[in-house]
Each structure stands twice: as structure tokens, then as C-alpha cells.
Amino acid sequence: MEDPVAYVTKMKKTFGPVCTVEVLGKNLTCMISPESQEAFFKATDDVLSAAEAYKFMTPIFGKGVVYDAHTETMIEQVKLDRGGLTAEKMRRYVSKM
């Protein structure tokens, strides 16, 4: 894809602010407006489950960790992960690698 911004703009004009495309054999749903993104980010876990969406991460983090953990544990672990994955900290990690 030479121009991803043009592609997404065309998708929005053709299909509206929420559309699904197949990428590498998986469905990818795009929310291309502040309103559609707000609905996504404000949804509760019983409506949209992060754990369900991130099942592919279980082999990386392990069973019972982050997205494979119970909701309360997942929330605590995600908070810890976010602290170590800020742009500033990522820049610091590069020099140590």
C-alpha cells in the first residue's frame, strides 16, 4: 500500500466511519471518526472485550497474565505495562539494547 492515508480516506467515503477490511486473513475494523472511536473507548467490557481481542497475546505474556487474566488483574497489569512503554522510556531502552 503506497498511501495508507488515501486508502483510509477512500474507505471512509465509500463505507462510512466504521468499516471492516481483511488484512492478512484477519478482519480489521476501522473506526475513522471521533464519534466512532469514542463509542469504542467508552464501551464496557461486557460490550467490547479487550481480553477477547488480544487472545493472540497469550503466548507472548503467558497464561493468566495481562489479557488472559481476570478483569481486575488485567487492569492492574496493563497499568504497570503502560508505565514502561511510554515514548520516553522506549527511547531509553534503545541505548541499553
Protein Blocks (a to p, Z undefined) as FASTA:
>chain_A
ZZlmlmmmmmmmmnojbdcddeehiacdddfbfklmmmmmmpcfklmcfklmmmmmmmmn
oghiajlmcfklmmmmmmmmmmmmcfklmmmmmmmZZ
